[in-house]
Structures are given as C-alpha cells and as structure tokens.
Amino acid sequence: MSYQPLASDDPEEQMKTYGSIDTTPASSPTALLGESFLVEDAATDADNPFLDAETADYWRQVYDNCQYECRHAFNPKLTWSAQEEKELVRKLDWKVCLWACVMFFGLQVDRGNLSQAVSDNMLGDLGLDTDDYNYGNSIFLVSFLFAELPSQLISKAVGPDRWIPMQMVLWSLVAISQCALTGRLSFLVTRSLLGFLEGGFIPDLVLWLSYFYTSRELPIRLSYFWTTLSVTGIVTSLLAFVLLHLRGFLGWEGWRWLFLVEGSITLGVGVASFFMMPASAVQTKTWFRPEGWFSEREESIVVNRVLRDDPSKGDMHNRQALTPRRLWEALKDYDLWPLYAIGLCAFVPQSPPKTYLTLTLRSLGFSTFSTNLLTIPADLMHIVNLLLLTRLSEWLNERSLVAVIQSLWTLPCIIALRFWGGVFEDKWGTYAIIMTLLSYPYCHAILVGWCSKNSNNVGTRTVSAALYNMSVQAGNVYAAYIYRDDDKPLYRRGNTTLIAINLVSILVFLLTKLYYVRRNKQKEQIWNALSEEQQVEYRKMTKLQGSRRLDFRFAH
C-alpha cells in the first residue's frame, strides 16, 4: 500500500483511505509531537524525536522557511546532564516565571478591586444598585471576551514581549481614572475600557511562557501564575484595609484612594515589563542587559529541550502574524472544542459566591474592614489546593480525572448553601460554607496547559488560548446574572441554577476524557496501517498541521 497525501483531515475519511490493520499503540513515531521528559532525567534518545536524520532534516527546513528566531540553536545531537537542566529550569523560574507572576499580580489588582470598593459603599455613593453592579461586571466580561482573539493576533504579529507591557500601561491609566467616577455612565465606560484592554493578557502571557517551558512543565508554572491570584487577593485585602480608612481625607471616599493607589502599582509593573520580557531565549541580550540571561550553551539547551518536547513550537517565528487561512484552520479545529466546553461551564458555580462575597459578608453584619480581612482564609486555602491539584495532575500525567475534582469539591458546598436554613441566624456557619466553597482546588492551570499541548502548533496554540479564555469569560458573563436583585438575600433560585451547572460540568469533564481516548484510538488504527516507509513519507509530505496530524496523540 503506497502513501497518499490526505485529502481530508476527517477521521472517517482517513479510515476509508488507510483501513485498519493493528490497534497496538505505536512506539517512537507516535511520540514525534507528544511526550515530554522530566527535569530529573538527562536528555536521552527516547526524548529526542530528531535522532532520525530525515525527521531532523524535515524540521530544520520548516524552521528555516519560517525564519524561526531560534533556528541557529537547533541541534539534534546536543546532549546535557540532568543537573544542567535542573539548574537551567531553576534559572528560568527566577527570570521568566517570577516576572510572569508579577505581571499577573498587576492584572489581578485592577481586575479584582471592585469587590473591595463596593464594601466601602461605592454603589451607594454613586447611586447604583446590585443590578447596576451585575451590569458593570457583564460589560467588563463581554468587552474582555471580544478583545481576546484580536489581542492574541496583535501579540503574535508584534510579539508578546512588546504587546503585554503596552496593554498594562494602557489599562492602568483607565484603572487610575476610576478614582474620578461620578455615576452610572462613567462606571460602565471604565468597566468596558478595562475589559477591552485587559482582554487577551492571559493567553498572551501563556504564549510567552510556552517559548521557555515544555508542555509537562507549563501547567506547574501556570499554577504558580494563578497562585498569584490568591496572593493578590491577600495583599489587596490588607491594602484595602488601610486605604479604605482614608474615607474623608481630602474629601474623597476610601474607594477612590483604592483605585488611585492600586492603579498606580499596575502602571509601575507595566513600565518595568518593557525591560523584563525578552522576545525569546536567544534574545535576552540588549543595551540594558549586555550579558543576557544565558550562556550560549544554556540558550541551546533551552531551545532544544522545548523543540524536542514539541517540534511545532518552531514552525512560526515570534513576530509572525497569523494569515487568515491559518486563523480559519485554528478556529475550525473541532478537537479542541471539548476544552472550550469545559471552560464554558466549569468556573460558573463558584463565580457568583466569589463576586458577591464582600456584599454577602456585609449583609451578615460584618464591618467594612472585617469583611476585607475575612476574605483572606479562602485565598490561603485556594493557593494550597491549586498547587496540590496541579502537582497531582503532573504526578499522574492525568488531566480530566484530576481537574474534575474542582467540580466535585464545589457541588456539596453549593448544595449546602442552597439548603442552609441559618444564613442570618448563624453568620459564622454561613461564612464557613462560603469559605469552604471558595477554597476549591482551581483547575485552570491544568486546562490552559492541556489546551496548549493539544494544539500542537504555534498558530493553533495562539488562537486556542484565546478561544479557551473566551469560553471562560462567556461563562462568567452568564454567571454575573445568576444572583439577581429579586432573589436576594438567600439567592435560592440562583443556587439551584448553580447546582445544575455544576452537575453539567462534571459530565463534560468525563465526556472529554472519553472523546480524546476515542480519537487517539482512531489515529492509532490509521497510523499502524502504514509501513515504516510510509510513516516517514507521511511526516515529510503531509500538509496537515497541529492536532490533525496522524502522528500526534491527544493528552487527556
């Protein structure tokens, strides 16, 4: 049977073309674009898909054709010790991951301080009610959602190292301007502007991190990334405790000082980011950093370990815009749609209780200042559970069955919140239920890394990161309307809705697992029907990219 270039990427059509001979999992060819290696192991032959000369030549041509910025460092024969790699990853964590966390801190400061501001009677000062609050949150999320994909396209064209700092500076100026809010219109306008300018920041930053880390390492670094969310909550709660005491100083309410000071913090981080984000591992030397971050050997190790984990990371250079055709191919990649479905529903159940946390605590009789301090325990537990969940996923090399623990955690908490009879009679009991709910193990880092790995292509990865985040924001838009003014203070109807969505999210996690298992079996059947020569010819001749390739296996 001779090799025929595929006319279709549909699995049924491929089955008709190649038939079915063997369903035994393929060996090294199937690992071409899949399995990564652990930091604790040295670079071994099993980790290197480029040992086959024809495969190495094919990818070298790909890197040369697209002018990949690290192509001069590509070396299929390069070896290094486990200790070298361990020390290098530690350096990456200090140079790359740490600053990513600092930038995310800047995002979360301005994205999360509204709930602290409303604890200082911001709504009353501006003549707003809780429906206006919901509307403002919705406008922010919709604006954020629609900015996701355009932001990613801009980032891919000009480079995330340039676009991310620009974003931060622009949205920090809007965040600062909130200190001059006068009423409903100005509140809604600033909410919209913040959404447009912050939209795309997270997938932009994930794209930048993927230049330095393997697919196995990325979820752990993203867990540090989202740990910053909880750390920010703790820091800003303490800062709010101080700033809200300034009510009356110079005739301003405390929440105005909150917006001014915290927006200024983000502005400082944004300006510094112009100097802290190199474009790639081989571009760290500049006029203000003449020695760079890495030696020539370290640069080679960073580049080759990433390419051996996923050769497709070099199929575009980092300032190459997506063509309309590549954008369309990425958009119609239906194998990633199950992950978007997870994003759409998995984070809805905990969103309204989180958004309304400070308002709920105030309604229970806690003071403005006690309310901000009482949010800290959930943030602390959130950090611990997030790190444990992500580590468990890495240890087991399992995504769906580990990530579903988030939904299994929140379900009994929401049921308890729905049927709890002593909401106001036992305020500490109500507080305990809410704190347990909001301490849930956050699976977002696992899902973002999962989406990145299953994209298997820089162009697809760029788009899928935005689409996944858009699905999360779409879920949050809906979540903003679950707790309504006519359902307060117990929100019985809203919590019933959250229970139903929680059950749906559990089902979607399990169905996604089954879907990817089935798709991998389909690919195995077709791939194993080819001879070794046909497999080599396929890798050289196929025009299919990303997850459509027969020699790629989905993570699940």
C-alpha positions in Angstrom: 0.0 0.0 0.0 1.6 3.3 -1.1 1.3 6.6 0.8 -1.3 9.0 -0.4 -1.4 12.7 0.7 -4.6 13.1 2.7 -7.3 15.0 1.0 -9.3 15.2 4.3 -8.5 15.5 8.0 -11.7 13.8 8.9 -11.0 10.6 10.8 -13.7 8.7 8.9 -12.2 9.6 5.6 -8.8 8.7 6.8 -10.1 5.3 7.9 -11.5 4.7 4.4 -8.2 5.6 2.9 -5.9 3.5 5.1 -8.2 0.9 6.6 -7.4 -0.8 9.9 -4.6 -3.4 10.5 -3.4 -3.1 14.1 -4.6 -1.2 17.1 -1.4 -1.6 19.2 -0.1 1.7 20.3 2.7 2.9 18.1 6.2 3.4 19.5 8.6 6.2 18.7 6.8 7.7 15.6 3.7 8.5 17.7 5.9 10.3 20.1 7.1 12.7 17.4 5.0 15.5 18.7 3.8 14.3 22.1 5.6 13.1 25.2 7.9 15.4 27.1 10.7 14.5 29.5 11.1 15.2 33.2 13.6 17.6 34.5 15.1 15.0 36.8 16.2 12.9 33.8 19.1 13.6 31.5 18.4 14.1 27.8 18.1 10.6 26.4 17.5 9.1 23.0 13.9 8.4 23.9 13.3 12.1 24.5 14.7 13.1 21.1 12.4 12.8 18.0 15.2 14.3 15.8 17.5 11.3 16.0 16.1 10.1 12.8 18.0 12.1 10.2 15.1 12.5 7.8 12.9 13.8 10.6 15.6 16.3 11.7 16.1 17.5 8.1 12.3 18.0 7.7 12.0 20.1 10.8 15.2 22.1 10.0 13.7 23.0 6.7 10.5 24.1 8.5 12.4 26.3 10.9 14.5 27.8 8.1 11.4 28.5 5.9 9.6 30.4 8.7 12.7 32.1 9.9 12.2 30.8 13.4 14.3 33.1 15.6 16.0 30.2 17.5 16.8 28.1 14.4 20.6 28.6 14.7 20.5 26.9 18.1 18.7 23.8 16.8 21.0 20.8 17.3 19.5 17.3 17.1 22.7 15.8 18.6 23.0 18.1 21.6 23.1 16.4 25.0 23.1 17.7 28.5 23.1 16.3 32.0 20.1 16.2 34.4 21.9 18.6 36.7 22.4 21.1 34.0 18.8 21.0 33.1 17.6 21.3 36.7 19.8 24.4 37.2 18.6 25.9 34.0 14.9 25.4 34.8 15.5 27.0 38.1 17.0 30.0 36.3 14.0 30.1 34.0 11.7 30.1 37.0 13.5 33.1 38.5 13.8 35.1 35.3 10.7 34.1 33.4 8.1 32.6 35.6 8.6 35.0 38.5 8.1 38.1 36.4 5.0 36.5 34.8 3.6 36.2 38.3 4.4 39.9 39.0 2.6 40.9 35.8 -0.4 38.7 36.7 -0.4 40.4 40.1 -0.7 43.7 38.2 -3.7 42.3 36.3 -5.5 41.0 39.3 -5.0 44.2 41.3 -7.1 46.1 38.8 -9.4 43.3 37.9 -10.4 42.3 41.5 -10.5 45.6 43.4 -14.1 46.4 42.5 -15.4 43.9 45.1 -13.3 45.7 47.8 -14.5 49.1 46.6 -18.2 48.1 46.9 -17.6 47.1 50.5 -16.9 50.8 51.2 -20.4 51.8 50.0 -19.2 52.6 46.5 -22.6 51.7 45.0 -24.5 54.0 47.4 -22.0 56.9 46.8 -22.6 56.6 43.1 -26.4 56.0 43.3 -26.1 52.4 41.9 -27.8 49.1 43.0 -26.8 45.5 42.7 -28.3 45.1 39.2 -26.0 48.0 38.1 -23.2 46.1 39.7 -24.1 43.0 37.7 -24.4 45.0 34.5 -21.0 46.6 35.1 -19.4 43.1 35.6 -21.2 41.9 32.5 -19.9 44.8 30.3 -16.4 44.1 31.6 -16.6 40.4 30.8 -18.1 40.9 27.4 -15.5 43.5 26.5 -12.8 41.2 27.8 -14.2 38.4 25.7 -14.3 40.3 22.4 -10.8 41.6 23.0 -9.3 38.1 23.5 -8.8 37.0 19.9 -7.8 40.4 18.4 -5.3 40.8 21.3 -3.8 37.4 20.5 -3.5 38.3 16.8 -1.7 41.6 17.7 0.5 39.8 20.1 1.5 37.2 17.6 2.3 39.9 15.0 4.3 42.3 17.2 5.5 39.9 19.9 4.1 39.4 23.4 7.2 41.0 24.8 6.0 44.3 23.3 2.3 44.0 23.4 1.8 42.9 27.0 3.7 45.9 28.5 1.7 48.2 26.3 -1.6 46.6 27.5 -0.6 47.0 31.1 0.3 50.7 30.8 -3.0 51.5 29.0 -5.3 49.6 31.3 -3.6 51.0 34.4 -4.3 54.5 33.2 -8.0 53.6 33.0 -7.9 51.9 36.4 -6.5 55.1 37.9 -9.2 57.2 36.3 -11.8 55.2 38.3 -11.0 57.5 41.3 -13.0 60.2 39.4 -16.2 58.2 38.8 -19.3 60.3 39.0 -22.2 57.9 38.3 -23.6 55.0 36.3 -22.3 56.2 32.9 -18.7 56.7 34.0 -18.8 53.4 35.9 -19.9 51.4 32.8 -17.5 53.2 30.5 -14.5 52.4 32.6 -15.7 48.8 33.1 -15.8 48.4 29.3 -12.4 50.0 28.7 -10.8 47.8 31.3 -12.2 44.7 29.7 -11.0 45.7 26.2 -7.5 46.5 27.4 -7.1 43.5 29.7 -8.6 41.0 27.3 -6.0 38.7 25.8 -3.5 39.4 28.5 -3.6 35.9 30.0 -3.3 33.9 26.7 -0.7 36.4 25.5 1.3 35.6 28.7 0.8 31.8 28.3 2.1 32.1 24.7 5.2 33.8 26.0 5.8 31.2 28.7 5.5 28.4 26.2 8.6 29.7 24.5 10.6 28.7 27.5 8.9 25.6 29.1 8.0 22.1 27.9 4.3 21.0 27.9 4.9 18.9 31.0 6.4 21.9 32.9 3.9 24.5 31.8 0.9 23.6 34.0 3.1 23.7 37.1 4.3 27.2 36.2 0.8 28.2 35.4 -0.2 27.0 38.9 2.3 29.5 40.3 0.8 32.0 37.9 -2.7 31.5 39.3 -1.4 31.2 42.8 -0.6 34.9 42.3 -4.4 35.5 42.0 -4.9 34.4 45.6 -1.7 36.1 46.8 -3.0 39.3 45.2 -6.3 38.8 47.0 -4.5 38.6 50.3 -2.2 41.6 49.6 -5.0 43.8 48.3 -7.3 42.9 51.1 -4.7 44.1 53.6 -4.0 47.2 51.4 -7.8 47.9 51.2 -8.0 47.7 55.0 -5.6 50.7 55.0 -6.8 52.6 52.0 -10.5 52.4 52.9 -9.7 54.1 56.2 -8.8 57.2 54.1 -12.5 57.9 53.6 -12.9 61.7 54.2 -9.2 62.5 53.6 -9.1 65.5 51.1 -12.9 65.0 50.7 -12.5 61.6 48.9 -14.2 58.3 49.7 -11.9 55.4 50.6 -12.7 53.5 47.4 -11.4 56.4 45.3 -8.0 56.2 47.1 -8.1 52.5 46.5 -8.4 52.9 42.7 -5.7 55.6 42.6 -3.1 53.7 44.5 -3.7 50.3 43.1 -3.8 51.6 39.5 -0.5 53.3 40.1 1.0 50.0 41.2 0.0 48.4 37.9 1.4 51.3 36.0 4.8 50.7 37.6 4.7 47.0 36.8 3.7 47.8 33.2 6.6 50.2 32.6 9.1 47.7 34.1 7.8 44.9 31.9 9.2 46.7 28.8 12.6 45.8 30.3 11.8 42.4 31.8 10.4 40.5 28.9 12.9 39.2 26.3 11.4 38.0 23.0 12.9 34.5 23.2 15.6 32.5 24.9 18.2 33.7 22.3 17.2 37.3 22.5 18.0 38.2 26.2 21.0 40.4 25.4 20.2 44.1 24.9 21.7 47.5 25.7 20.4 47.5 29.2 21.2 43.8 29.7 24.5 43.4 27.8 25.4 40.0 29.4 22.0 38.5 28.8 20.4 35.8 30.9 22.0 32.7 29.4 25.4 31.4 28.1 25.5 30.1 24.6 25.2 26.5 25.8 22.3 27.4 28.1 20.5 29.0 25.1 21.0 25.8 23.1 19.6 23.7 25.9 16.5 25.9 26.4 15.8 25.8 22.7 16.4 22.1 22.1 14.6 20.8 25.1 11.5 22.8 24.1 11.7 21.6 20.5 12.2 18.0 21.4 9.1 18.2 23.6 7.1 19.8 20.8 8.8 20.4 17.4 5.9 22.5 16.2 6.9 25.3 18.6 9.4 26.4 15.9 7.0 26.5 12.9 6.5 30.2 13.2 8.8 33.0 14.3 7.7 35.1 17.3 6.8 38.2 15.3 4.9 36.4 12.5 1.3 37.3 12.1 -1.3 34.6 11.5 -2.7 34.5 8.0 -6.5 34.4 7.5 -6.1 30.8 6.3 -4.2 29.7 9.4 -6.6 31.6 11.6 -9.5 29.7 10.0 -7.8 26.4 10.3 -7.3 27.0 14.0 -10.9 28.2 14.5 -12.3 25.0 13.0 -10.1 22.6 14.9 -13.0 20.8 16.5 -10.8 18.5 18.5 -10.2 21.4 20.9 -13.9 22.2 21.3 -14.4 19.9 24.3 -11.9 22.0 26.2 -13.8 25.1 25.3 -17.0 23.4 26.6 -15.2 22.8 29.9 -14.2 26.4 30.1 -17.8 27.5 29.4 -19.2 25.7 32.4 -16.5 24.6 34.9 -16.0 28.0 36.5 -19.6 29.2 36.7 -20.6 27.5 40.0 -18.1 29.4 42.2 -18.3 32.7 40.4 -21.4 34.4 41.9 -20.5 33.5 45.5 -17.0 34.9 44.8 -18.3 38.1 43.2 -20.8 38.7 45.9 -18.5 37.7 48.8 -18.0 41.2 50.2 -21.6 42.2 49.8 -22.7 38.9 51.4 -20.4 39.4 54.4 -21.6 43.0 54.8 -25.2 41.7 54.8 -24.3 39.2 57.5 -23.4 42.2 59.7 -19.6 42.3 59.4 -18.0 45.7 59.2 -16.2 47.1 56.1 -12.8 46.4 57.5 -13.6 43.0 59.0 -15.1 42.0 55.6 -11.9 42.6 53.7 -9.8 40.6 56.3 -12.3 37.7 56.4 -11.7 37.0 52.7 -8.1 36.1 53.3 -8.6 32.5 54.6 -10.2 31.4 51.3 -7.3 32.9 49.4 -4.8 31.0 51.5 -6.6 27.6 51.1 -7.0 28.4 47.4 -3.2 28.6 47.0 -2.6 25.3 48.7 -5.3 23.4 46.8 -4.4 24.9 43.5 -0.7 23.7 43.9 -1.7 20.3 45.2 -4.2 19.7 42.3 -1.7 20.7 39.6 1.1 18.6 41.2 -1.3 15.7 41.3 -2.0 16.1 37.6 1.7 16.2 36.8 2.4 13.2 39.0 -0.3 11.0 37.5 0.1 12.5 34.0 -3.7 12.8 34.1 -5.8 15.9 33.3 -9.5 15.3 33.0 -10.0 13.0 36.0 -7.9 15.3 38.2 -9.4 18.6 37.0 -12.9 17.3 37.7 -12.0 17.3 41.4 -12.8 21.0 41.3 -16.4 20.4 40.4 -16.7 17.5 42.9 -15.5 19.9 45.6 -17.9 22.8 44.8 -21.0 20.6 44.4 -21.7 19.8 48.0 -20.8 23.3 49.1 -23.4 24.8 46.7 -26.0 22.3 47.8 -25.3 23.3 51.5 -25.5 27.0 50.6 -28.9 26.3 48.8 -30.5 24.5 51.7 -28.7 26.1 54.6 -31.5 27.3 56.9 -29.5 29.6 59.2 -28.0 32.0 56.8 -28.5 35.1 59.0 -29.1 33.3 62.3 -25.7 31.7 62.2 -23.5 34.1 60.4 -20.3 32.1 61.2 -21.9 28.9 59.8 -22.7 30.7 56.6 -19.2 32.2 56.5 -17.7 28.6 56.9 -19.8 27.3 54.0 -18.7 30.1 51.7 -15.1 29.9 52.7 -15.1 26.1 52.1 -16.6 26.7 48.7 -14.1 29.4 47.7 -11.2 27.2 48.8 -11.8 24.9 45.9 -8.9 23.4 44.0 -8.6 25.6 40.9 -8.0 23.5 37.7 -7.5 26.5 35.4 -3.7 25.9 35.1 -4.3 22.3 34.1 -6.8 23.3 31.5 -4.7 26.1 29.9 -1.6 23.7 29.7 -3.9 21.0 28.3 -5.2 23.3 25.6 -1.7 24.4 24.7 -0.4 20.8 24.5 -3.3 19.6 22.4 -2.9 22.5 19.9 0.4 21.1 18.8 1.1 24.2 16.6 2.1 27.8 17.3 -0.7 29.3 15.2 -3.3 27.0 16.7 -1.9 27.5 20.1 -2.2 31.3 19.7 -5.9 31.0 18.7 -6.9 28.2 21.0 -5.6 30.1 24.1 -7.8 33.0 23.2 -10.8 30.8 22.4 -10.5 28.8 25.6 -10.3 32.0 27.6 -13.2 33.5 25.7 -15.3 30.4 26.7 -14.4 31.0 30.3 -15.3 34.7 30.1 -18.6 33.7 28.3 -19.4 31.5 31.3 -18.6 34.4 33.6 -20.9 36.7 31.7 -23.8 34.3 32.3 -22.7 33.8 35.9 -23.0 37.5 36.5 -26.8 37.3 36.1 -27.4 34.2 38.3 -27.7 36.2 41.5 -30.4 38.7 40.9 -31.8 41.6 43.0 -35.2 40.0 43.2 -33.7 36.7 44.5 -31.7 38.2 47.4 -30.7 37.8 50.2 -30.8 34.0 50.1 -30.5 33.6 46.3 -32.3 30.2 46.4 -33.1 30.3 42.7 -29.6 31.3 41.8 -28.0 28.5 43.9 -30.4 25.9 42.3 -29.1 27.0 38.9 -25.5 26.7 40.1 -26.2 23.1 41.3 -27.5 22.2 37.8 -24.4 23.8 36.1 -22.1 22.0 38.5 -23.6 18.7 37.5 -23.2 19.5 33.8 -19.6 20.5 34.3 -18.8 17.1 35.9 -20.4 15.4 32.9 -18.4 17.5 30.4 -15.1 16.6 32.1 -15.9 12.9 31.8 -17.1 13.1 28.2 -14.0 15.0 27.2 -11.9 12.2 28.6 -13.8 9.6 26.6 -13.6 11.8 23.4 -9.8 12.0 23.5 -9.4 8.3 24.2 -11.6 7.5 21.2 -9.7 10.0 18.9 -6.3 8.5 19.9 -7.6 5.0 19.1 -8.8 6.2 15.7 -5.4 7.8 14.9 -3.5 4.6 16.1 -5.6 2.4 13.8 -4.8 4.6 10.8 -1.1 5.1 11.7 -0.4 1.5 12.4 -1.9 0.6 9.0 1.1 2.3 7.4 4.5 0.8 6.8 7.6 2.4 8.4 8.5 3.9 5.0 5.0 5.3 4.6 5.2 6.8 8.0 8.4 8.6 7.2 7.0 9.8 3.9 3.8 11.0 5.7 5.9 13.1 8.0 7.7 14.6 5.0 4.8 15.1 2.7 1.6 15.8 4.8 0.3 19.3 4.8 -1.8 18.8 7.8 -0.7 20.7 10.9 -1.3 20.7 14.6 -3.6 18.1 16.1 -4.8 16.9 12.7 -1.5 15.0 12.1 -1.8 11.3 12.4 1.5 11.1 14.4 0.1 13.3 17.2 -1.7 11.9 20.3 -4.1 14.0 22.4 -3.4 14.4 26.1 -6.3 13.7 28.4 
